Amino acid sequence: MIRYTVPHYYDFGPSTHVVGEHLGSAESWERLRLSDDRRLAPAFALPSSRQEWLLSCGRSVADTVAARDLANAIRAAGFRTIVSVGVGRGAVEYHLKRELPHVRVVCAEQSARLLEPLRRVFVECDEFRVFDVRCGDWAWIPSDAACVFNRIDTELDDDVWRSVFHDLGRSGVQSILVVATGFLTPRTAAIQVWRRASAWWRRARLTCAGYLRTKPQFVSLWSADYVTQREISVGTLSGFILKRKT
């Protein structure tokens, strides 16, 4: 099986100036999540009121289904706490808390500016924490918790992800639940080629939104420190329950 990673590009259209040419820093995500550009609102921007946020959470069938599948896995494994890192708009976490009200939900983001509006609308969340996955210290995560990476795999390169999983293992984190944004396949590779060619033809700017990987490459990122206990379906996506090597 081929192990391969390529840059992933996204077309924000007229809103490209909001994000910039690279979506990989806290500052670029702040511009995206906190933008008042109505063209970004449906998929990216974080609503400012709880009512709007609840409506946006309810509109996403994909998030509801993903939360249900994750809840089944969390229930079966008996986790009492989940720590969702890179929580974004918090829609999946909201549905998870509804599915599992007895489970403690901790939401982490890399900047206070990203967490502040979510803190105001997601009142069911048990704890919020400013945390950058690249900092190295994960010892604050309880031993009975599962660390959840929900669709943030595209944001870091391979070397950084390997360091993250190594730091998790070194800090004693026993369980991780990873949901892949998607994999590099002939189809997704063709989409990337078409997107770049189309942008060149239109003289448009694309945003580099991270990386796409083949499935074997994705699994290899944690193989030095964790074993894949089980692969699960999370809506239309693939999820992996990892256990720390002893």
C-alpha positions in Angstrom: 0.0 0.0 0.0 1.3 3.4 -1.0 2.3 5.9 1.7 2.0 9.4 0.4 1.2 13.0 1.6 0.4 16.0 -0.6 -0.6 19.6 0.1 -4.4 20.2 0.3 -5.8 23.4 -1.3 -9.2 24.9 -0.8 -11.0 27.6 -2.8 -12.6 30.2 -0.6 -13.6 32.2 -3.6 -14.2 35.9 -2.9 -13.5 35.3 0.8 -9.9 34.2 0.2 -8.6 37.6 1.5 -10.2 36.8 4.9 -8.1 33.6 5.4 -5.0 34.3 3.4 -2.9 31.9 1.4 -2.2 29.5 4.3 -4.7 28.1 6.8 -2.3 26.7 9.5 -2.0 29.2 12.3 -4.3 30.3 15.2 -4.4 33.8 13.5 -5.8 32.4 10.2 -8.4 30.3 12.0 -9.4 33.3 14.1 -10.0 35.3 10.9 -12.0 32.4 9.5 -14.1 31.5 12.6 -14.8 35.1 13.7 -15.4 36.6 10.3 -18.6 38.5 9.6 -18.4 37.5 5.9 -21.8 35.9 5.3 -20.3 33.7 2.6 -18.2 31.9 5.2 -20.9 31.6 7.8 -22.7 28.4 6.8 -19.5 26.2 6.9 -16.9 28.0 8.9 -17.9 31.1 11.0 -18.9 30.6 14.6 -22.4 32.2 15.3 -22.3 34.9 17.9 -25.6 34.0 19.6 -26.6 30.8 21.2 -29.8 30.6 19.2 -28.0 30.9 15.9 -25.4 28.4 17.1 -28.1 25.9 18.1 -29.8 26.3 14.7 -26.5 25.7 12.9 -25.8 22.6 15.0 -29.2 21.3 14.2 -28.9 21.8 10.5 -25.9 19.6 10.0 -27.1 16.0 9.6 -23.5 14.9 9.1 -22.5 16.2 12.5 -25.5 14.6 14.2 -24.7 11.2 12.6 -21.0 11.5 13.4 -21.8 12.3 17.1 -24.1 9.3 17.3 -21.3 7.0 16.0 -18.7 8.5 18.2 -21.1 8.2 21.2 -21.6 4.5 20.5 -17.8 4.0 20.5 -17.3 6.0 23.7 -20.1 4.2 25.4 -18.8 0.8 24.4 -15.3 1.7 25.7 -16.6 3.1 28.9 -14.8 6.5 28.7 -16.0 8.9 31.4 -14.2 12.0 30.0 -13.5 13.1 26.4 -11.1 15.8 25.5 -11.8 17.2 22.1 -8.8 19.0 20.7 -9.3 21.5 17.9 -13.0 21.7 18.6 -13.8 24.4 16.0 -17.5 25.2 16.0 -18.3 22.6 18.6 -21.3 21.1 16.8 -20.2 17.4 17.1 -19.3 18.0 20.8 -22.7 19.5 21.4 -24.5 16.5 20.0 -22.1 14.2 21.9 -23.0 15.9 25.2 -26.7 15.4 24.4 -26.1 11.7 23.6 -23.9 11.1 26.7 -24.9 13.7 29.4 -23.0 11.7 32.0 -19.7 12.0 30.1 -17.5 15.0 31.0 -16.8 17.0 27.8 -13.6 19.1 27.6 -13.2 21.4 24.6 -9.7 22.6 23.7 -8.6 25.2 21.1 -5.3 26.8 20.3 -6.3 30.4 21.1 -8.5 32.1 23.7 -10.1 34.2 20.9 -11.4 31.0 19.3 -12.7 29.6 22.6 -14.4 32.8 23.9 -17.4 32.8 21.5 -17.8 29.1 21.9 -17.8 29.4 25.7 -20.7 31.8 25.4 -22.9 29.5 23.3 -21.9 26.0 24.3 -23.1 26.2 27.9 -23.4 22.4 28.3 -19.6 22.0 27.9 -18.0 21.0 31.2 -14.6 22.7 30.6 -12.8 24.8 28.1 -9.1 24.9 27.7 -6.6 26.9 25.6 -4.2 24.3 24.3 -1.9 23.9 21.3 -1.3 20.3 20.3 2.4 21.2 19.5 3.2 22.2 23.1 4.2 18.7 24.1 2.7 18.4 27.5 -0.5 16.2 27.7 -0.2 15.2 31.3 -3.3 17.2 32.2 -5.6 14.7 30.5 -7.2 12.2 33.0 -6.2 8.6 32.8 -9.8 7.5 32.1 -10.3 10.0 29.3 -10.2 9.6 25.6 -8.4 12.3 23.6 -10.4 13.1 20.5 -9.0 14.5 17.2 -12.0 15.1 15.1 -11.1 16.1 11.6 -8.0 18.1 12.4 -5.5 15.7 10.7 -5.1 18.0 7.6 -3.6 20.8 9.7 -0.2 19.4 10.7 2.5 17.8 8.5 3.7 14.3 9.1 6.7 15.1 11.2 4.6 17.2 13.6 1.9 14.6 13.9 4.5 11.9 14.8 5.9 14.3 17.5 2.3 14.9 18.8 1.6 11.1 19.1 5.0 10.6 20.7 4.3 13.4 23.2 0.9 11.9 24.0 2.4 8.5 24.7 5.2 10.0 26.8 2.6 11.9 28.8 0.8 8.7 29.6 -2.4 9.3 27.6 -3.8 5.8 27.2 -6.7 6.3 24.6 -7.1 8.4 21.5 -10.0 8.6 19.1 -9.0 9.9 15.7 -11.5 10.8 12.9 -9.9 11.4 9.5 -11.1 14.3 7.3 -10.5 12.2 4.3 -7.8 10.2 2.5 -5.7 10.8 -0.6 -7.2 8.6 -3.3 -7.2 8.8 -7.1 -10.4 10.7 -6.9 -9.3 13.3 -4.3 -5.9 13.6 -6.1 -7.8 14.4 -9.3 -9.9 17.0 -7.5 -6.8 18.7 -6.2 -5.3 18.8 -9.7 -8.5 20.2 -11.2 -8.8 22.8 -8.4 -5.3 24.1 -9.0 -5.6 24.1 -12.8 -9.0 25.9 -12.5 -7.5 28.5 -10.2 -4.6 29.0 -12.6 -7.0 29.5 -15.5 -9.1 31.9 -13.6 -6.0 33.6 -12.1 -7.6 33.0 -8.7 -5.8 32.4 -5.4 -6.2 29.2 -3.5 -5.6 28.7 0.2 -3.2 25.9 1.3 -5.4 24.2 3.9 -3.0 21.5 5.1 -2.3 18.0 3.9 -4.0 14.9 2.4 -2.6 11.5 3.1 -3.2 8.0 1.9 -4.7 5.7 4.5 -1.5 3.7 5.1 0.4 7.0 5.6 -2.2 8.3 8.0 -2.1 5.1 10.1 1.7 5.2 10.2 1.7 8.6 12.0 1.0 6.9 15.4 2.4 3.4 14.8 5.5 4.0 16.9 3.6 4.9 20.0 0.0 3.6 19.6 -1.8 0.5 18.2 -5.0 0.7 16.3 -7.5 -1.2 18.6 -10.4 -0.7 16.3 -11.5 1.1 13.1 -15.0 2.5 13.2 -17.3 4.4 10.8 -18.1 7.9 11.8 -20.8 9.0 9.5 -19.2 8.7 6.1 -15.7 9.1 7.6 -13.2 6.7 9.1 -12.4 6.7 12.8 -9.7 4.9 14.7 -9.6 4.0 18.4 -5.9 3.9 19.6 -4.3 2.4 22.6 -0.9 3.3 24.0 1.8 0.8 23.6 3.0 -0.7 26.8 
